[in-house]
Amino acid sequence: MRNLSEKTQFYTLYLVKFAENAGFIALITLLPTYINLLNPSGIAIGLFITGFTAARAVAVVPLGWAGDRYDKRTLLLGSIVVSAGAYALFPFVETSSGFIVVRFLQGLGIVGVGLLSLSLVGELASDEGRAKVIGTFNSWKLAAGVLATIGAGALYERSGFTVIFAILVVLLLVAAVGTWLFIEPDDTSVSFAFDDLAVNPRILTISSFRVQYAFAVTFVRNWVPIFVGVSAAQGGLGFAASVVGVTMAAERFTNMVCQPFTGGLADRYGRSLFLFIGGGSYGLLAFTFPATPVIGNVIDVPSTYPVVGTVSATLIAIVALHSLVGIADAFREPASMALFADEGVDQGGITSSFGIRSLVWRPGNLVAPLIGGVVMTQFGIEWVFYIAGFFAVSGSLTFLGALVYAHGRHPFSGW
């Protein structure tokens, strides 16, 4: 009965993550439509994005403390309700200021749902199988991203905003009912775990990688669609928007399929090893993006396919390369999350541990787009990918150096 109960709890939390990310990706997909409808100023457009990011940054520490001090299930329920409330309000937004307020509310709900559901998954998972469970959890998130990317645009063209947000609200309410019925109350209670975890040697070691890797991922995730879609005169490939969508979906799909498998391997062979392999591979692939046209000219593939018709070799190369990026990140992500979960469980502050994980990501997440814009304008788009590759490789080597210092000739044996 205990195993069935745990399985039920896991699947409930997977549903929660699916619902949360479906809303997040749907809003990203619909953001250009809102900009066209509301005709905001340049500052307002910036606030459409930074208001959401600011809400997530502001809420991390209080939620990290509350999640370790009080019942995570109750806090998760509250976060789901906040998210559902935000999506219920979006169809009624008529001004830029109203959109910014509701977007801020969405950010509060998303950070709560994401942080608390991940903490519960990490806490429920066994030490031996934690990365595999987290990988499965992430695969549900990625599946929601693929479906929402395709579905939000199609539904808007047929039915407008109301149907999309009604579906999201219903999905979140189902997740809330499931959480109430199937997630057991959490009886852990820690006064404030951030103090101890912030100086935890393992947390510091993983963070030395993550703070650099955040720059690499932010560059790649934002500049791959730019590279694929902008004209050759601007340094890009000049493909249509539909090709951009296919390229982005390819990375999410391979990441989604691989994470449960790579997470299980990380549990078996060492999470630090898989973090190093995934981070280093991500950097090497980032270096390769500017060479995509050359790769397309070199590879020998058919130019015509059934149903699709004529497809350029460069398109096949960029989709294949971005698919490999998804596989590389599938090596890294469940291993990284499991390492943070390990320390949080050991110290009795898993929500705070994931809160620190989120905080060390923020500098790269906020600063990298500004750097990328300047670099693209001054030196060319290819240099954005070179810098991304540098940060990923540098982070991986920093991580390896810390492990060698701690464990000597067998650096991956300790974790």
C-alpha positions as CSV (number, residue, x, y, z in Angstrom):
1,M,0.0,0.0,0.0
2,R,2.9,2.4,0.8
3,N,4.4,1.9,-2.7
4,L,1.0,2.6,-4.3
5,S,0.6,5.7,-2.2
6,E,4.1,7.0,-3.2
7,K,3.3,6.3,-6.9
8,T,0.0,8.2,-6.6
9,Q,1.8,11.1,-5.0
10,F,4.4,11.2,-7.8
11,Y,1.8,11.1,-10.6
12,T,-0.1,13.9,-8.8
13,L,3.0,16.0,-8.7
14,Y,3.8,15.3,-12.3
15,L,0.3,16.6,-13.2
16,V,0.9,19.7,-11.1
17,K,4.1,20.4,-13.0
18,F,2.5,19.7,-16.4
19,A,-0.3,22.2,-15.6
20,E,2.1,24.8,-14.3
21,N,4.4,24.7,-17.3
22,A,1.5,24.5,-19.8
23,G,0.4,27.9,-18.5
24,F,4.0,29.3,-18.5
25,I,4.6,28.3,-22.2
26,A,1.2,29.3,-23.3
27,L,1.8,32.8,-22.1
28,I,5.2,33.0,-23.8
29,T,3.5,31.9,-27.0
30,L,0.7,34.5,-26.7
31,L,3.0,37.3,-25.5
32,P,3.5,38.8,-29.1
33,T,-0.3,38.7,-29.5
34,Y,-0.8,40.7,-26.3
35,I,1.8,43.2,-27.4
36,N,0.0,43.7,-30.8
37,L,-3.3,44.1,-29.0
38,L,-2.3,46.4,-26.2
39,N,0.3,48.4,-28.2
40,P,2.5,49.1,-25.1
41,S,5.4,51.4,-24.8
42,G,9.0,50.1,-24.9
43,I,9.2,50.3,-21.2
44,A,5.9,48.5,-20.7
45,I,7.1,45.7,-23.0
46,G,10.2,45.3,-20.8
47,L,8.0,45.2,-17.7
48,F,5.9,42.5,-19.3
49,I,9.0,40.3,-19.0
50,T,10.8,41.8,-16.0
51,G,7.7,42.0,-13.9
52,F,7.3,38.2,-14.2
53,T,11.0,37.6,-13.5
54,A,10.9,40.0,-10.5
55,A,8.0,38.2,-8.9
56,R,9.9,34.9,-9.2
57,A,13.0,36.4,-7.6
58,V,11.2,38.1,-4.8
59,A,9.2,35.0,-3.8
60,V,12.1,32.5,-3.7
61,V,13.5,33.2,-0.2
62,P,10.2,33.5,1.6
63,L,8.9,30.4,-0.1
64,G,12.1,28.5,0.7
65,W,11.7,29.4,4.3
66,A,8.0,28.7,4.5
67,G,8.3,25.4,2.6
68,D,10.8,24.1,5.2
69,R,9.0,25.6,8.2
70,Y,5.4,24.7,7.3
71,D,3.3,22.1,5.4
72,K,4.5,22.1,1.7
73,R,1.2,20.6,0.6
74,T,-0.8,23.6,1.9
75,L,1.6,26.1,0.4
76,L,1.5,24.2,-2.9
77,L,-2.3,24.4,-2.9
78,G,-2.1,28.1,-2.3
79,S,0.3,28.6,-5.2
80,I,-1.9,26.6,-7.5
81,V,-4.9,28.7,-6.6
82,V,-2.8,31.9,-7.2
83,S,-1.8,30.6,-10.7
84,A,-5.4,29.6,-11.5
85,G,-6.5,33.1,-10.4
86,A,-3.9,34.8,-12.7
87,Y,-5.0,32.8,-15.8
88,A,-8.7,33.5,-15.0
89,L,-7.9,37.2,-15.1
90,F,-5.8,37.3,-18.3
91,P,-8.9,37.3,-20.7
92,F,-10.1,40.5,-19.0
93,V,-6.9,42.4,-19.3
94,E,-7.4,45.6,-21.4
95,T,-4.4,47.8,-20.5
96,S,-0.6,47.4,-20.3
97,S,-0.6,48.1,-16.6
98,G,-3.3,45.5,-16.0
99,F,-1.2,42.9,-17.9
100,I,1.9,43.7,-15.9
101,V,-0.1,43.2,-12.6
102,V,-1.5,39.9,-13.7
103,R,1.8,38.8,-15.1
104,F,3.4,39.5,-11.7
105,L,0.7,37.4,-10.1
106,Q,1.4,34.6,-12.6
107,G,5.1,34.8,-11.6
108,L,4.3,34.4,-7.9
109,G,2.1,31.4,-8.6
110,I,4.6,29.7,-10.9
111,V,7.6,30.1,-8.6
112,G,5.5,28.6,-5.7
113,V,4.2,25.7,-7.8
114,G,7.6,24.9,-9.3
115,L,9.6,25.2,-6.1
116,L,7.2,23.3,-3.8
117,S,6.3,20.5,-6.2
118,L,10.0,19.9,-6.9
119,S,10.7,19.9,-3.2
120,L,8.0,17.3,-2.6
121,V,9.2,15.1,-5.4
122,G,12.8,15.3,-4.2
123,E,11.7,14.5,-0.6
124,L,9.5,11.6,-1.6
125,A,12.2,10.0,-3.9
126,S,14.6,7.5,-2.4
127,D,18.3,8.4,-2.3
128,E,19.1,5.7,-4.9
129,G,16.5,6.7,-7.4
130,R,16.2,10.4,-7.0
131,A,17.7,11.6,-10.3
132,K,15.4,9.2,-12.3
133,V,12.3,10.4,-10.5
134,I,13.3,14.1,-11.0
135,G,14.0,13.3,-14.7
136,T,10.5,11.9,-15.1
137,F,9.1,15.0,-13.3
138,N,11.0,17.2,-15.8
139,S,9.8,15.2,-18.8
140,W,6.2,16.0,-17.9
141,K,7.2,19.7,-17.8
142,L,8.8,19.4,-21.2
143,A,5.8,17.6,-22.6
144,A,3.6,20.4,-21.5
145,G,5.9,22.9,-23.2
146,V,5.7,21.0,-26.5
147,L,1.9,20.8,-26.4
148,A,1.4,24.4,-25.2
149,T,3.7,25.8,-27.9
150,I,1.6,24.1,-30.6
151,G,-1.8,24.4,-29.0
152,A,-1.9,27.9,-27.7
153,G,-1.4,29.5,-31.1
154,A,-3.8,27.2,-32.9
155,L,-6.5,27.6,-30.2
156,Y,-6.2,31.4,-30.2
157,E,-6.7,31.5,-34.0
158,R,-9.9,29.4,-33.7
159,S,-11.4,30.6,-30.4
160,G,-9.5,33.6,-28.9
161,F,-8.1,33.9,-25.4
162,T,-11.0,32.7,-23.3
163,V,-10.9,29.0,-24.3
164,I,-7.1,28.8,-23.7
165,F,-7.3,30.3,-20.3
166,A,-10.4,28.3,-19.4
167,I,-8.5,25.1,-20.2
168,L,-5.5,26.2,-18.0
169,V,-7.7,27.1,-15.1
170,V,-9.5,23.7,-15.3
171,L,-6.2,21.9,-15.5
172,L,-4.8,23.7,-12.5
173,L,-8.0,23.1,-10.5
174,V,-7.8,19.4,-11.3
175,A,-4.2,19.5,-10.1
176,A,-5.3,21.3,-6.9
177,V,-7.9,18.7,-6.2
178,G,-5.4,15.9,-6.8
179,T,-2.9,17.6,-4.4
180,W,-5.6,17.9,-1.7
181,L,-6.6,14.2,-2.1
182,F,-3.4,12.4,-2.8
183,I,-0.5,14.4,-1.4
184,E,0.3,13.6,2.2
185,P,0.8,16.6,4.6
186,D,4.5,17.4,5.2
187,D,5.5,17.4,8.8
188,T,9.1,18.6,8.4
189,S,9.9,21.8,10.3
190,V,13.1,23.8,10.0
191,S,13.5,27.3,11.3
192,F,15.7,28.7,8.5
193,A,17.9,26.4,6.4
194,F,19.3,29.0,4.0
195,D,22.1,29.9,6.5
196,D,23.5,26.4,6.7
197,L,23.0,25.5,3.1
198,A,24.5,28.7,1.7
199,V,27.9,27.6,3.1
200,N,27.4,23.9,2.5
201,P,30.6,22.8,0.6
202,R,28.6,20.6,-1.9
203,I,26.1,23.4,-2.5
204,L,28.9,25.8,-3.1
205,T,30.6,23.4,-5.5
206,I,27.5,22.8,-7.6
207,S,26.7,26.5,-7.5
208,S,30.2,27.3,-9.0
209,F,29.0,25.3,-12.0
210,R,25.4,26.5,-12.1
211,V,26.1,30.3,-11.9
212,Q,28.3,30.0,-15.0
213,Y,26.0,27.5,-16.8
214,A,23.1,29.9,-16.4
215,F,24.7,32.3,-18.9
216,A,25.3,29.5,-21.4
217,V,21.7,28.2,-21.3
218,T,20.2,31.7,-21.4
219,F,22.3,32.6,-24.5
220,V,21.5,29.4,-26.3
221,R,17.7,29.3,-25.5
222,N,17.2,32.9,-26.6
223,W,19.6,33.0,-29.6
224,V,18.9,29.7,-31.3
225,P,15.4,31.0,-32.5
226,I,17.0,34.3,-33.4
227,F,19.8,32.6,-35.4
228,V,17.3,30.3,-37.2
229,G,14.9,33.1,-38.0
230,V,16.8,36.3,-38.8
231,S,18.1,37.0,-42.3
232,A,21.5,36.0,-43.6
233,A,22.4,39.8,-43.6
234,Q,22.0,39.7,-39.8
235,G,24.1,36.6,-39.5
236,G,21.2,34.1,-39.3
237,L,19.7,31.4,-41.4
238,G,16.6,33.2,-42.6
239,F,14.0,30.4,-42.1
240,A,10.3,30.9,-41.6
241,A,8.6,31.0,-38.2
242,S,7.3,27.5,-38.6
243,V,10.9,26.2,-38.9
244,V,11.8,28.1,-35.7
245,G,9.0,26.3,-33.9
246,V,10.2,22.9,-35.2
247,T,13.7,23.6,-34.2
248,M,12.7,24.7,-30.6
249,A,10.3,21.7,-30.3
250,A,13.2,19.3,-31.3
251,E,15.2,20.2,-28.2
252,R,12.3,19.9,-25.9
253,F,11.3,16.6,-27.3
254,T,14.7,14.9,-27.0
255,N,15.2,16.4,-23.5
256,M,11.7,15.1,-22.5
257,V,12.4,11.6,-23.8
258,C,15.8,11.2,-22.4
259,Q,15.5,12.6,-18.9
260,P,14.0,9.6,-17.1
261,F,16.6,7.4,-18.7
262,T,19.6,9.6,-18.1
263,G,18.4,10.3,-14.5
264,G,18.4,6.6,-13.8
265,L,21.9,6.3,-15.2
266,A,23.1,9.2,-13.1
267,D,21.7,7.4,-10.0
268,R,23.7,4.3,-11.0
269,Y,27.0,5.7,-12.2
270,G,27.3,9.1,-10.3
271,R,25.4,12.3,-10.5
272,S,28.5,14.5,-10.5
273,L,29.8,12.6,-13.6
274,F,26.6,13.2,-15.5
275,L,26.5,16.9,-14.5
276,F,30.0,17.3,-15.9
277,I,29.3,15.3,-19.1
278,G,26.1,17.2,-19.8
279,G,27.5,20.6,-19.0
280,G,30.7,20.1,-21.1
281,S,28.8,18.6,-24.0
282,Y,26.3,21.6,-24.0
283,G,29.3,23.9,-24.3
284,L,30.8,22.0,-27.2
285,L,27.5,22.0,-29.0
286,A,27.1,25.7,-28.5
287,F,30.4,26.4,-30.2
288,T,29.1,24.4,-33.2
289,F,26.0,26.4,-34.0
290,P,27.7,29.1,-36.2
291,A,29.1,26.3,-38.4
292,T,25.6,24.9,-39.2
293,P,25.6,26.1,-42.8
294,V,29.0,24.4,-43.4
295,I,27.8,21.2,-41.8
296,G,24.7,21.3,-44.0
297,N,26.9,21.6,-47.1
298,V,29.1,18.7,-46.0
299,I,26.5,16.1,-44.9
300,D,25.1,13.8,-47.5
301,V,21.3,13.6,-46.8
302,P,18.3,13.4,-49.2
303,S,16.8,16.8,-50.2
304,T,13.2,15.5,-50.7
305,Y,11.0,13.7,-48.2
306,P,7.4,12.3,-48.3
307,V,4.7,14.8,-47.2
308,V,7.2,17.4,-46.2
309,G,8.7,18.0,-49.6
310,T,12.1,19.6,-50.2
311,V,14.1,20.3,-47.1
312,S,17.5,22.0,-47.1
313,A,20.5,20.2,-45.5
314,T,21.1,23.2,-43.3
315,L,17.6,22.8,-41.8
316,I,18.3,19.2,-41.1
317,A,21.6,20.1,-39.5
318,I,20.2,22.8,-37.2
319,V,17.3,20.6,-36.1
320,A,19.7,17.7,-35.4
321,L,22.1,19.9,-33.5
322,H,19.4,21.4,-31.4
323,S,18.1,17.8,-30.7
324,L,21.6,17.0,-29.4
325,V,21.5,20.0,-27.1
326,G,18.3,18.5,-25.6
327,I,20.2,15.2,-25.0
328,A,23.1,17.1,-23.4
329,D,20.9,19.0,-21.1
330,A,19.1,15.7,-20.2
331,F,22.4,14.4,-18.9
332,R,22.9,17.5,-16.7
333,E,19.5,18.6,-15.4
334,P,18.2,15.6,-13.3
335,A,21.7,15.0,-12.0
336,S,22.0,18.6,-10.9
337,M,18.6,18.7,-9.3
338,A,19.2,15.4,-7.5
339,L,22.5,16.8,-6.0
340,F,20.6,19.8,-4.6
341,A,17.9,17.5,-3.3
342,D,20.5,15.3,-1.6
343,E,21.9,18.1,0.4
344,G,18.5,19.6,1.2
345,V,17.2,16.2,2.5
346,D,20.3,15.7,4.5
347,Q,20.1,19.1,6.1
348,G,16.3,19.1,6.5
349,G,15.8,22.0,4.2
350,I,15.0,20.8,0.7
351,T,12.9,23.8,-0.3
352,S,15.7,26.2,0.8
353,S,18.2,24.1,-1.2
354,F,16.1,24.4,-4.4
355,G,15.6,28.1,-3.5
356,I,19.4,28.6,-3.6
357,R,19.5,26.6,-6.9
358,S,17.0,29.1,-8.3
359,L,18.8,32.2,-6.9
360,V,22.3,31.3,-8.4
361,W,20.6,31.0,-11.8
362,R,19.2,34.6,-11.7
363,P,22.4,36.6,-12.5
364,G,22.9,34.8,-15.7
365,N,19.2,34.7,-16.5
366,L,19.0,38.5,-16.2
367,V,22.4,39.7,-17.5
368,A,23.0,37.3,-20.4
369,P,20.3,38.8,-22.7
370,L,21.8,42.3,-22.3
371,I,25.3,40.9,-23.0
372,G,24.0,38.9,-26.0
373,G,22.3,41.9,-27.5
374,V,25.5,44.0,-27.4
375,V,27.7,41.2,-28.6
376,M,25.4,40.4,-31.5
377,T,25.3,44.1,-32.6
378,Q,29.0,44.8,-32.2
379,F,30.7,41.5,-33.2
380,G,28.1,39.2,-34.9
381,I,25.7,36.6,-33.8
382,E,28.3,33.8,-33.9
383,W,30.1,35.3,-30.9
384,V,27.0,34.9,-28.7
385,F,27.4,31.1,-29.2
386,Y,31.1,31.2,-28.6
387,I,30.6,33.0,-25.3
388,A,27.8,30.5,-24.4
389,G,30.2,27.6,-25.1
390,F,32.9,29.3,-23.0
391,F,30.6,29.7,-20.0
392,A,29.4,26.0,-20.2
393,V,32.9,24.6,-20.5
394,S,34.3,27.0,-17.9
395,G,31.6,26.0,-15.4
396,S,32.2,22.3,-16.1
397,L,35.9,22.6,-15.6
398,T,35.4,24.7,-12.4
399,F,33.2,21.9,-11.1
400,L,35.8,19.3,-12.0
401,G,38.5,21.2,-10.4
402,A,36.6,21.5,-7.1
403,L,35.9,17.7,-7.2
404,V,39.6,16.9,-7.8
405,Y,40.5,19.2,-4.9
406,A,38.0,17.4,-2.7
407,H,38.4,13.8,-3.9
408,G,41.8,13.6,-5.6
409,R,42.5,11.2,-8.5
410,H,38.9,9.8,-8.5
411,P,36.9,13.1,-8.6
412,F,33.5,11.5,-9.4
413,S,33.6,8.8,-6.8
414,G,32.3,11.0,-3.9
415,W,28.9,11.9,-5.3
